[in-house]
Amino acid sequence: MNETDLHFFIDSTVNYFEEVTGEQAITGIPYLKGKEPVVLDYSGIIGISGKRKGCVYITTTSEMLKSLANIILNDHQATIETVKDLTGEIANTISGNVREAYGSSFMISVPVVVEGRAKDIRLPEHVQTFVIPITWKEYKSFLVVCLE
Amino acid sequence: MNNDDQSMPFSALEPNAETGKWESQWRDLERVMHYLLQHTGEGIFFLTQDLVIQEYYSKALQEILGISNLRGRNLINLLENRIPSQIIENTKEYLQLMFRPDLDEEVINELNPLVETEFFYEDEWGIWTSSKYLSFTFRRVTQEKNIILLLITIKDVTEKILLSKKIQQTEEHTQKQMEWLVNILHVEPEMLKEFFIGVEQELANIEEILKNAKDTKNPRELIENIYRSLFIIKGNASMLDLRFFTDKTNQFINKVFKLRNKSDLNGNDFVPIVVSLGDMREILKEVQTIFKRISHFHNHFRIKRAYESELLVHSLKTLIISLSKQLGKAVKFDYKDFDALSIPYSYRNMVRDILFLLVRNTILYGIEDFDQRKSSNKDPNAIIKISSMINDGFLGLVMKHDGRIDRIERMIQRLVTYEPDENLPESSLEGIQVTQLLFTPNLQMDNERELEASYSMDMELLKRKLKEKGGRLKITFTSEDCCEFKILLPLRRV
C-alpha cells in the first residue's frame, strides 16, 4: 500500500460528500489499525481481489446518515432501510471510483452493508490496515483501507 | 484432429444381434458415461453456441466451480464476479471465434484467455473468501464439418501456480533477508534484542501519537514528538551500525521534515507519515523473524561473564579501528584502567551504550585526522582512554581523549550542565542557543546544523538515560588538548 493508493481512497470518499451535499468533509490524521475494533452503527464494505487483495470499508453513525438523507432525499424521518441504502451508496461510489482507477484487472465486489457495532470487521492479518477519520459537519466516520 | 474421424479407440455401437434393438446398448453407454462423469477429476461439460451448459457434465465440475445445477446456465453469467471483467470480455470474444468454422482451431487456442486464471469464491455476503487457479481448455465438437458444441475441460492447477509463485517470492525475499542478515550478524544478540524492544516502543509511541491526534490543537507538537522518537531509533541503529535501519529511519525523518516546513497542516499531509510507519513495522517484523531463526544458535553457546566483559572491550576496539580507518584518523585505545568485570550486570548494557556513544562521537567530532594533528604539532596518533572505578557507592566511568576541543564539545558541556529551568548567564548567548538546541530538536537540513542536532540528540538521550538511573555526567576540559567525560552511576539503584 503506498501513498498514492491511500490518497486515492481518501479523495474518493471526501469528494462524495462535497459533490452530493455541497459541504466539505475533513480528513483527520490517519493511523494504523490495532486490535481495537473500528466499527460504528453502519458499515459499507467493498472487497478487492485480483492482482492485489484487500478490503475497504466506510463506517459511520446513524445520525450522520439521517442528516445525509435529509439533504439528499429530503427525508426528515429516514428509516433503517433508507439509512442502510445510503451506506451502500457511499460504499458504491468509492467502489466505482476504485474500479475506474485500478482497471479491469482488479475485481471489485458489490458493497455489503453491515449493521451494528457488535464486532469488528475481519480483515487480512498479513496486510497493514489504515484508518482515516473523516468529519462531515459535526459527524465522525472512519474510512478503513486494507490493501496488499 | 477432426472430430468426424471414425478411427476411435473403441468399437462402434451395434444393435442387439438377436433382437435388433438398441435399448441395452444405450443403457450400457449411458452407464459408462455416467461412470466417466462421476469419477473424473476434471470439470467436463459441453457448451452450445449460445454459451449454455448442456445436460451432461462431470461431478467434478460442480465441485471445482462451487456451483450446483449447472445445466442450462450461461457460462459467462457464471464467470461474472468470479474472474476479472477484462478476462470475461476476452472470453466472450474468444468463444465467438471458436464457433467460426473458417478459423483454425489451433491458432485460436493461442488466444485462450482462460488458460490459467484465478477464480474467486464468495461467501453468503458476496465477499470473496478464497480462490483457486483454474485452467480451461476448449475443443470443437463437429458434425459434418459444422461446429455443434464446444467440449470444455477445467483443471484445478492451484498447487502448481502457488508453488511457482512461492518459489519466485522466496527467491526475492531470500535476497532481501540475506542483506538484512549480513547487516545484523555483527551485533551481539542481547544488544539486538534491546534494540528491537526500543524500536517497538518508539513505533508504538508514534502510533499512539497519530491515533490520539484528534485531541490535539497543535499538529506541530505531534511532528516534534514523532521526530523525537525517530531520532531515538536512528541513534540506536547508528550505535549498532545497522545501516538499513538508519537509512530507512532517515527516509522517514525526511518526510517529517517536509511537514515541519509546511504552513497549513491537515490530515492528508500525514499520509506519508502513516505509510512510512507501516513500512517500518514491516521491516521490524521481518528482521525480528530472521533474528529468531539465528538466535537459537547463540543460545546454545551461552557466554560466561568474563567473556562478555572481554567482548565489550573488543567491540570498542573494533569500533575505534573501523571508524578511524573510515575517517582517515589514527587512534590508540588505552583500556588498561578499565575493569569490565566490576560493572554490575544490571548496568552492563547501559555502560556499553554510553561508551559506544562517547567513543563514536569523539572520533566523529573531536579527533582530528592524521594530517591535521601533524600540522598542529600533536602526536598524529590520538588517544582515547577509558577507565573505571568504584567510589563512595558509585560506579565511575571515565573517557578521555586528546582531540580538538571544538565548539561542539564546549556547547555539549553546557548542555549537560544546565537544566531547562535553570537561569543561564544572561551574557551567554551561546548558553541560550545550546539550551534551545537541547530541548528543541534542530530540524534544519544544513549539514553542520545536522551534525550539531545529531550530537545534541545523542547527548540528550544519554542524559535522560542517566537521570532515570540516578546517574550523572560531567564534562571537563583538563587542558586545551584534553577532554574528559565522567559518568557516575549509583551502585544502589535509585
Chai-1 contact restraints between the chains, C-beta under 6 A:
chainA,res_idxA,chainB,res_idxB,connection_type,confidence,min_distance_angstrom,max_distance_angstrom,comment,restraint_id
A,E3,B,V271,contact,1.0,0.0,6.0,A-B,restraint_1
A,E3,B,P272,contact,1.0,0.0,6.0,A-B,restraint_2
A,E3,B,V275,contact,1.0,0.0,6.0,A-B,restraint_3
A,L6,B,V271,contact,1.0,0.0,6.0,A-B,restraint_4
A,H7,B,V271,contact,1.0,0.0,6.0,A-B,restraint_5
A,T27,B,G267,contact,1.0,0.0,6.0,A-B,restraint_6
A,T27,B,N268,contact,1.0,0.0,6.0,A-B,restraint_7
A,G28,B,K214,contact,1.0,0.0,6.0,A-B,restraint_8
A,G28,B,G267,contact,1.0,0.0,6.0,A-B,restraint_9
A,I29,B,L210,contact,1.0,0.0,6.0,A-B,restraint_10
A,I29,B,A213,contact,1.0,0.0,6.0,A-B,restraint_11
A,I29,B,G267,contact,1.0,0.0,6.0,A-B,restraint_12
A,I29,B,F270,contact,1.0,0.0,6.0,A-B,restraint_13
A,P30,B,F270,contact,1.0,0.0,6.0,A-B,restraint_14
A,P30,B,V274,contact,1.0,0.0,6.0,A-B,restraint_15
A,Y31,B,L210,contact,1.0,0.0,6.0,A-B,restraint_16
A,Y31,B,K211,contact,1.0,0.0,6.0,A-B,restraint_17
A,L32,B,E207,contact,1.0,0.0,6.0,A-B,restraint_18
A,L32,B,G278,contact,1.0,0.0,6.0,A-B,restraint_19
A,G47,B,I127,contact,1.0,0.0,6.0,A-B,restraint_20
A,G47,B,W128,contact,1.0,0.0,6.0,A-B,restraint_21
A,S49,B,F120,contact,1.0,0.0,6.0,A-B,restraint_22
A,S49,B,W128,contact,1.0,0.0,6.0,A-B,restraint_23
A,G50,B,P84,contact,1.0,0.0,6.0,A-B,restraint_24
A,S104,B,P84,contact,1.0,0.0,6.0,A-B,restraint_25
A,S104,B,S85,contact,1.0,0.0,6.0,A-B,restraint_26
A,S104,B,Q86,contact,1.0,0.0,6.0,A-B,restraint_27
A,S105,B,P84,contact,1.0,0.0,6.0,A-B,restraint_28
A,S105,B,Q86,contact,1.0,0.0,6.0,A-B,restraint_29
A,M107,B,P84,contact,1.0,0.0,6.0,A-B,restraint_30
A,S109,B,G126,contact,1.0,0.0,6.0,A-B,restraint_31
A,V110,B,G126,contact,1.0,0.0,6.0,A-B,restraint_32
A,V112,B,W125,contact,1.0,0.0,6.0,A-B,restraint_33
A,V112,B,G126,contact,1.0,0.0,6.0,A-B,restraint_34
A,Q128,B,G278,contact,1.0,0.0,6.0,A-B,restraint_35
